Amino acid sequence: MKITKIALTTATLFAAVAGSAQAAVVDATITADNHYSLYSSAGNVFSYHGGNELGAAGSVGAYNWSEPEVYSFNAGEYLYIAAWSDDAVAQGVLANIWVDGSPLHSGNAAWQVYKTDINRGDGDAHPAAIEVDGHVTFADSNNLWETPFVGAANGISPWGTVPGINGDANWMWYNTPNDIDPLQGGSGAGEMLIFRTSVPAPGAAALAGLAALAGFRRRR
C-alpha cells in the first residue's frame, strides 16, 4: 500500500506540474523610440498585447517613450516586439521582460530581429496580429532573422533614465551595416522591425526534480 501511495502521489505531482506548464507567465515593462507593439504566439495563433502611444507625445510624460507600459500575460512559444521610429534623432527598444521570473530583457543574446522594409511612422496603427504572423512566416521561410545591435543600458543619452526599467536592460535596434551606433541619428533602415525571442518551456526544472524524486523513491 505504501508503494502504491507513493506512485500515485508522484503521478499526481507530475500531472499538476505538466498542467501548469501549458503557458509561461510573462511580466514585461517596455518602451520604444518611437513606437512598438507586443505580441506572443502559441502554435499558429498570434496574440496582440498592446503597445505605446501612436503619436509622438506621451499620455504620461513628455514623449511616447518617456513612460513605459506594463504587461502581464500567459505566453506560448515566442514573444515579438514590432518597432518603428519617426526617422529622426534616435531610435531603440528598451524592455524588462521576465518569463516565469527568469530575465529575457532587451539586449539579451536570445533576441533576434527581422527588418520588414514596411514603412511606419507617427500616427500609424499598431500592426494586427495577423500581419505580424505573415512577416514572421516569411522571415522563417527565408532565414531572415538577424542579430540585433545592442547598445548601452537604460540611462544613456538622449533618453536619460526611463523610470520603471532597471539597468539590466539594454537599448537594441537593427544592426545597420556600416553604422557604428544605429541607436543615434534618425534612421528608417528596414523599419518596421520585428524582434523575437523564444519563451523557455515552463515547469521544466520542476519536472526534472520530480523525475529525480520518483527515481529515488523507486530505489528505496
N, C-alpha and C positions, 0 to 999 in steps of 0.2 A: 504493500500500500504506500509506503514512503517513496519508493521509486516512482510509482505512478503519479503521486502528487508532485514530485519534483519535475517530472516530464511535462505534466500539464501546466505547471507554473511557468516553466521555461517557454513552452509553446505559446502561452498566453502573452508573455512579455514580448516575444518575437512578433506576434501579431499586432500588439499595441504599438511597438516602435515602427513596424512596417506601415501601419495605418497612418501614423503621424508623419511618415516620410514622403507623403504624396506631394507636398509642396513646401518649399522653403519660405521662411518669413524674411522679407526684405524691409529694412528700415533705411531710408535714404534722405539726405539733405543736399539739394542740388541748386546750382546757379550756372548761368552761362552768359557770355557776352557775344552776341546779344540774346539769342533765342535758343530754346531747347524744348523737347517733349520726351516723355519717358514711356517705355513700353516693356512688356515681357512676352515670352512665348512658351506655350506648353504644347508639345507636339506641333500640329499645324495651326494652332489657334493663337493669334496675336491679340494682346490686350493693351489698351491705352490707359495710362495712369495720371496724365496731366502734364503741365508744363508751366513756363513763366509767361509774363505779360506779352501781348502781341505787339504793343508799341514800345517806343524807346524809354518811356517813363515807367517808374515802378509804382504799383499801388501802395507799397510801403517802401520808403527810401527814394532817393533821387532818380535812380535808373532802374531798369528792369533786372539788372544783375545785382543791385545793391543788397537785397534781402533774399536769401534762398527760400525755396519751397521744401516742405517736409512731407514725406510719404511713408506709409506702412501698408504692405500688402503681401499676399502669397504669390510666389512666382514658380514657374516651371523650369525649363532648361536654360533659358537665356534672358539677359537684360539688354535693352537697347536704349541709347540716347540719340535722338535726331537733333542736330545742332546746326545753326547758321548765323551769320553775322550781318551787320549793315555795311560791311566793306570799308569801315573807317576806324582809325585809331588803334584798336586792339580787338582780339577775339580769343575765346577759350571756354572750356568746360571745367568746372570745379565741383567735386562731389565727395561727400562722405557716404559710403554705402556699406551696410552690414548685412550679411546673409547668415541668418541663424547665429548672429553675434560675431561672425568672422568678417574681417575687413576686406572689401573689394573697392577701395577708394579710387578716384580718378588718378591716373598715373601708375596704377598697379600694372605689372607686366602682363596680366591676363587680358587687358583690354586690346581690342583691335578696332580699326576704322576703315570705312569704305566711303569714297567720295562719289556721290551720285551724279555730280555735274548738273543737278537741278537747282536753279537759282531761286532762293527765297530771301525776303528782306523784311523790314519793319512792316507790321500790319498783316503779314501773311498768316493764315491759319496754321495751327499745328497739323502736320500730315495725319491722315486717318490711319488706323492700324493696318488696313488692307493695303495701303500704299507702302508702308514700311515693310510689310510682308513681301511685296513684289520686289523691292530693292534688295532685301536680304536674300531672296531666292536667286536673283540674278547674280549677286556677289558670290554666293555659294557655288553656283553652277560654273562661274568663270574664274574662280580662285582669285578674287579681287580684294580680299581683306589684307590690310597692311598694319604695320606697327605705328602707332601714333607718335607724334612729337610730345615729349614730356618736359615741361618747364619747371620752374621753381614752385615752392609750396605757397599756400594761402598767405597773403601779406605783401606780395610784390606789387610794384608799380605797373600799370596805372590804377589798379583796383584798390590797393590797400588791403586791409584785413576785412574779409567778408564775415559778418557775425554768424555764429552757429555752425561753422565748418572748421574742424581742427587742422593742425599743422601737418597731419599725416596725408592730407590730400594735396596733389599737385595739379596745376593747370595743365590741360592737354588739348591738342588740336591736330589737324592733319599735318604730316611731316612734308611740307612743300619742298621739292628739290631745290638746292642751292640757296635756301633761306635759312640763315643761322638761327633765327628766332621767329618761327611762324606765329607766335602769340602777339608780336608787336608790329605796328604798321597795318593799316587796313588791307585786308585780303579776302577775296571771294573765291580763292582757289578750290575748285572741286565741290563747293557748297551747293546743296545741303550735304552735311556729313552724317554718317550713321556709325556710332560707336557701339560695340557689343562686347559682352563678356559672358562666359558660361557660368551657370549657377551650380555650386557644389551640391552633390546629392545629399539631402538632409537625412540625418539619422544613421549615416554610415558608421561613424565611430561607435554609436550605441549598439548597433547590430553586431559589430566586431566584438565588443565587450561581452555581449550576451552569448555569442558563439563560444568564446573562451570559457565563460561560466558554465555553459552546458557541457563542454568537454571535461571540465574539472569535476562536475557532479557525476558524470558517467564513470570517470576513473575511480571515484570513491565507491 
